[in-house]
């Protein structure tokens, strides 16, 4: 997640996770009693045909949207 800039942030109400979109990557951060800490990166997002895409809308819960991202 070194290139580009952070374009979106969504904070989950379950699971103590936050998600930051940067280009076609999503950074995953966990909430701890000591603050927010890096957890993982979901890299090189692509559709089922292998074409890279940048998420336009993100949602951290299936209860509020149909999937993590909407193209």
Backbone bond lengths (Angstrom), bond angles and torsions (degrees), N, CA, C in turn:
res aa  C-N    CA-C-N  psi(-1)  N-CA   C-N-CA  omega(-1)  CA-C   N-CA-C  phi
1 X - - - 1.453 - - 1.527 110.73 -
2 X 1.294 119.47 40.25 1.452 121.02 -176.46 1.522 113.38 -88.63
3 X 1.333 118.37 -29.89 1.455 120.78 -175.97 1.514 111.32 -93.07
4 X 1.337 115.53 154.71 1.453 120.05 176.74 1.513 112.33 82.23
5 X 1.329 113.75 -164.60 1.462 119.32 179.80 1.525 108.88 -134.24
6 X 1.310 115.63 158.56 1.460 120.56 177.58 1.528 108.09 -68.52
7 X 1.338 116.04 127.86 1.461 118.84 -176.32 1.523 113.20 -112.85
8 X 1.330 117.92 -23.17 1.455 120.60 -178.14 1.525 110.23 -147.78
9 X 1.308 114.70 152.09 1.462 121.78 176.21 1.515 107.97 -137.92
10 X 1.318 116.22 134.20 1.455 120.37 171.51 1.517 107.93 -134.90
11 X 1.312 115.83 139.40 1.461 121.96 -177.54 1.517 108.18 -114.08
12 X 1.321 116.61 122.82 1.456 121.22 179.23 1.513 111.76 -78.05
13 X 1.297 115.84 143.62 1.462 119.05 176.98 1.519 111.66 -91.39
14 X 1.328 117.22 -12.26 1.463 122.48 173.86 1.520 108.12 -118.41
15 X 1.302 117.36 148.80 1.455 120.68 173.69 1.516 115.45 79.87
16 X 1.320 118.59 0.42 1.461 121.71 176.58 1.523 113.54 51.86
17 X 1.331 117.55 48.35 1.460 121.99 179.92 1.521 110.61 -126.86
18 X 1.334 115.25 148.62 1.455 123.33 171.04 1.516 107.34 -126.72
19 X 1.333 116.17 151.51 1.454 122.06 -176.15 1.515 109.22 -128.75
20 X 1.348 116.20 130.93 1.457 122.28 -179.79 1.523 107.98 -120.69
21 X 1.337 116.52 125.43 1.465 121.62 179.23 1.517 109.06 -90.79
22 X 1.329 115.70 130.36 1.466 122.36 173.81 1.520 106.51 -139.22
23 X 1.328 115.90 104.39 1.461 120.19 -176.72 1.515 109.56 63.78
24 X 1.350 116.21 -130.84 1.468 118.67 178.50 1.536 111.68 -101.13
25 X 1.320 115.72 31.25 1.462 123.05 175.20 1.525 109.62 -123.11
26 X 1.323 115.43 152.88 1.461 120.67 174.57 1.526 108.02 -125.74
27 X 1.315 116.48 121.79 1.462 122.11 175.10 1.522 109.11 -86.12
28 X 1.313 115.84 135.77 1.463 121.49 -179.80 1.531 107.54 -111.92
29 X 1.327 115.38 129.49 1.462 121.43 -178.85 1.519 109.08 -126.10
30 X 1.327 116.49 143.77 1.465 120.10 179.40 1.520 109.37 -109.90
31 X 1.296 114.10 150.33 1.459 121.24 179.84 1.525 107.95 -98.12
32 X 1.314 116.23 127.00 1.462 121.31 178.45 1.523 108.60 -124.98
33 X 1.307 116.13 173.11 1.465 118.85 177.54 1.528 111.38 -66.62
34 X 1.350 117.26 -17.88 1.462 122.02 178.78 1.522 113.32 -94.91
35 X 1.336 117.62 -0.87 1.465 120.60 179.78 1.525 111.38 130.49
36 X 1.325 115.38 -154.44 1.458 121.96 -179.35 1.520 108.31 -104.76
37 X 1.341 116.54 132.94 1.456 121.02 -178.31 1.525 110.23 -129.70
38 X 1.340 114.97 143.86 1.459 121.22 176.94 1.525 109.44 -60.33
39 X 1.336 117.10 138.19 1.464 121.51 -179.34 1.529 111.35 -118.79
40 X 1.339 117.86 -49.71 1.470 120.88 -176.56 1.518 109.91 -166.61
41 X 1.339 115.07 170.87 1.456 122.26 172.57 1.520 108.78 -126.07
42 X 1.325 115.49 131.92 1.464 121.23 170.90 1.525 104.57 -94.64
43 X 1.332 116.62 110.10 1.457 122.00 -168.70 1.518 113.76 -98.70
44 X 1.332 113.98 151.95 1.462 123.41 169.88 1.523 112.90 48.01
45 X 1.303 116.54 61.67 1.462 121.16 178.91 1.524 109.48 -59.97
46 X 1.329 115.71 135.26 1.464 120.72 -178.83 1.521 109.28 -145.96
47 X 1.345 114.74 155.59 1.462 118.91 176.36 1.527 109.57 -79.93
48 X 1.319 117.42 -176.56 1.466 121.17 -176.24 1.525 113.12 -67.40
49 X 1.334 117.25 -14.13 1.470 121.16 177.43 1.525 112.13 -97.46
50 X 1.331 116.63 3.54 1.453 121.16 177.62 1.516 115.01 88.49
51 X 1.328 117.92 3.56 1.460 121.29 179.94 1.537 109.61 -81.93
52 X 1.336 115.62 124.07 1.464 120.54 179.56 1.516 110.59 -62.72
53 X 1.327 116.10 147.82 1.457 120.72 174.23 1.519 109.95 -145.93
54 X 1.323 114.02 157.93 1.459 122.06 176.08 1.523 107.17 -108.01
55 X 1.328 118.53 124.06 1.468 120.58 179.88 1.527 111.72 -59.81
56 X 1.326 115.60 137.23 1.464 121.23 177.89 1.518 111.02 -96.28
57 X 1.317 117.11 -33.94 1.468 122.43 179.43 1.521 107.92 -136.86
58 X 1.304 117.26 130.66 1.463 119.62 177.06 1.513 110.30 -120.03
59 X 1.320 114.49 150.99 1.456 121.61 179.81 1.522 106.87 -144.93
60 X 1.317 117.27 133.31 1.460 120.96 -173.62 1.518 114.15 -87.87
61 X 1.328 118.56 -1.03 1.455 119.56 -175.15 1.519 111.53 -141.47
62 X 1.327 116.48 135.36 1.461 120.69 176.79 1.520 112.00 -66.97
63 X 1.321 116.86 -22.21 1.462 119.59 178.05 1.525 111.93 -65.82
64 X 1.356 116.93 -25.16 1.453 120.84 -176.28 1.519 113.38 -107.08
65 X 1.298 118.76 -14.35 1.454 120.44 178.73 1.513 110.21 -154.45
66 X 1.296 116.53 171.54 1.463 121.33 -178.47 1.529 109.07 -96.28
67 X 1.299 117.03 83.04 1.451 122.13 -179.67 1.513 112.41 99.74
68 X 1.316 116.26 169.91 1.451 121.86 -177.52 1.518 111.94 -70.33
69 X 1.318 118.29 -35.62 1.458 119.63 179.22 1.513 110.81 -135.47
70 X 1.285 115.06 154.31 1.450 122.63 176.71 1.518 107.69 -121.28
71 X 1.303 115.90 129.61 1.483 119.74 -177.33 1.509 108.62 -83.99
